[in-house]
Amino acid sequence: MKITKAKGEGQGQCLRCKQLGIWNRQWMSFLYEIEGKPGVYCKKCVDELRYIEQKESRDRFKT
């Protein structure tokens, strides 16, 4: 999972927070892009998505 800082100025919305119905207005300098996924994400959601991906990859190796 390649994560980079989002480009742009002003404020933006975290896509995952918006889908979950959470307050999601952030400065663009605090948002991140994830390669292969549309939209931008806040730090909390990036950490959660990274955890979910790692857990899924561990579960694949168990079986």
N, C-alpha and C positions, 0 to 999 in steps of 0.2 A: 504494500500500500504506500504510494508516494504522496506525501502531503506537502503542499506549498502554501505560502502566504497568499491571500487573495489580493487581486489588483483592483485599484479603484479608490475613489475618495468619497468622503461622507459616510453615510450609514447604509447598512445592508441587513438582510435577514438570513438567519440560519435556517436552511431548508428543513432539517429534522425537527428543530424546535417548532417551526411553523406547522409541520404535520402533527406534532404532539399537542399543539394548542398552548405552548408555553410562550411567555414574553420573549421575543427574539430580536429586538432591535439592537444592533451592535455597530461600532465603528468598523469600517472595512479593514483597518489595520489589525483588528482582533479576530478576523475571520480567515478560514483556510479553505483551499480547494483540495479535493481528493481525486487523484487520477482515476478516470473511469466512472466517476459519479457526477451527475449534474449538480449545479448549485454550489453554495459555499456553506461552511459549517463552523460553529463556535468551538472553542477549545474543549468544553465538556463533551460535546457530541463527538468530536474527533476521538477523544480518549475512549468513549463508550463504543464507537464503531471499531476502533482498533482492538479493544478487548473482545468484542463479539467475533471478529475475524480470527483472532488468535485461538479463542475457545473452539470455534468450528474446525480450525485446522488441527487442533489437538484431538478432537473427537473423531476426525477422519482417520487418524493414525491408530486410534485405539481399536477400531473394528477391522 
